[in-house]
Amino acid sequence: MARTERPIGIFDSGIGGLTVFEAVRKRLPGESLVYLGDSARVPYGTKSAETVIRYSLENAAFLEGKGVKAIVVACNTASALALPALSQKFDLPVLGVVNPGAKEAMAATKRRTIGVIGTSATIASDAYARALKELDSNVRVVSQACPLFVPLVEEGWTDNDVARAAAKHYLSDMHNEGIDVLILGCTHYPLLKPLIRETVGDAITLVDSAEATASALEALLGREGTRNKTSSKATYQIYVTDIPARFETVARRFLHNDLPGVRHVTI
């Protein structure tokens, strides 16, 4: 198989990275995709850096075995901790979700005041703040952990009074901080985008890290000369290291009911 026709590999600590899968599938419909969700070892945010790196190397090795031409790390924690080790270990382009979101936010901000929301682990890691400061040391970053957002998304509660109360609780102070851009720094959060928009208003630009990553991947494939330009039909494979109860129900929400077959794998 020509390198251009090989699939793109995507891995995440669990199910949330399916928003990245969906964004890539939408932006690059000619590209075949292989997704690995390490659902047996989720969450990564509570693990040591050494463990996250080890898990990430194992995930990437699995994807390499599937003949991928590039690897997208759709996990914020792994993106923050494991990219150097992955790039050193594998002779493949490796792209995380943090830098694309940070670059898109910097391009959009006029006030140089950017908000970041994410899980407690992602906010504690300071990954987005560091990435933004590397792009502009004078940028002001306002970070907010939103721990209830992930369970709300997985429960399907994205448009009810409970979700609105949580959004108001988390975002009201950020709204008063003068931000003009808000990074959705968790792969679950795109499913809450209408609610977040309703809460913060139209004056604040929302940066969807999944969409930003898909755009960065398109540019990367262009630079590498590996974009698939054949007329062959794209194929999609989803592997998980555990299939928890309700997995397919939740996965269908992420993929708008267009869910490829899900296979269990041990890595």
RAGIJO-V800546 format. One line per field, one symbol per residue. phi: phi as a letter, one per 40 degrees, with the letter a starting at -180 (. if undefined). psi: psi as a letter, one per 20 degrees, with the letter a starting at -180 (. if undefined). burial: + if it has 16 or more other C-alpha atoms within 10 Angstrom, else -. A space follows every 10 residues. Layout:
BEGIN
phi = ???
psi = ???
burial = ???
END
This chain:
BEGIN
phi = .cdccccccb bacacdcccc dccccccbcc ccbbbbbccc bcccccccdc ccccdccccc cccdccgcba bbccbccccc bbddcccccb cacbbbcccc cccccccccb cfbbcbbacd cccccgcccc cccccacccb bbbacbcccc cccccgcbaa cccccccccc bccccccgcb bbcccacccd cbdcccdccc gccbccbccc cccccccdcc ccccgbccbc ccccbbbbbb cabcdgdccc ccccbfgbbc dbbcabb
psi = pqhhiqrppp qrichhihhg gghghghmii pqqoppomii jqqhhirrgg gggggghggh hghhijkqiq ppokpgghhh higghghhhp lqpppaiggg ggghghhhqh ikopqpqarg ggghhkgggg gghhhoiiqp poqpqmhigg hgghijmila hgghgggggh ighhhiijqi popnkpihhh ijghggghgi riipppoohg hhggghgggg hghikjpojr jqpqqpppqq iqnrqjghgg hhhhjljmor ppqqqp.
burial = ---+++++++ ++++++++++ +++++--+-+ +++++++++- -++++---+- -++++++-++ -+++---+++ ++++++++++ +++--+---- ---+++++++ ++++++-++- -++++++++- +++-+-++++ ++------++ ++++++--++ -+++-+++-- --++--++-+ +--++--+++ ++++++++++ +++-+++-++ ---+++++++ ++++++++-+ +----+++-- ---+-+++++ +++----+-+ +-+++---+- -+-----
END
